[in-house]
C-alpha cells in the first residue's frame, strides 16, 4: 500500500497551500539593462509574493552580459520595478499548487536553465 500524496508532519497529513502566480515582464526590453539577463520576455512564476517572484526570476535568468556600455557592472533587471513589471495573475493556465517555481513559457525555461535543456 502506498502512502497518500501530501506532506506529513508528526504523522499528520497536511497540504501545501496554494501560491499565487505572477507575471513578470520587461517594461522596455530594448533597454541595455536587459543584456544582463539570459532571457528577456514574459515570465510566469509561482511564489508567495512579488518579491519572491522577482528573486526567483533573477536567480533563474542569471547574468548574461557582465558590464553595461557605461562601464557599470550589470545586475539582473528582474529585481528592479523600473525595469520589470510584476503582477499577480488571477486566472492562469498554471497550477497554484506547489512550491516556488518558474512555470513558463517554455522558451523562458530553456534560456533560464540552459543546463537542464
Beta strands, then each sheet from edge to edge (+ up, - down):
strand 1: 7-9
strand 2: 12-14
strand 3: 21-26
strand 4: 43-46
strand 5: 84-89
strand 6: 101-104
sheet 1: 1+ 2-
sheet 2: 5+ 3- 4+ 6-
end
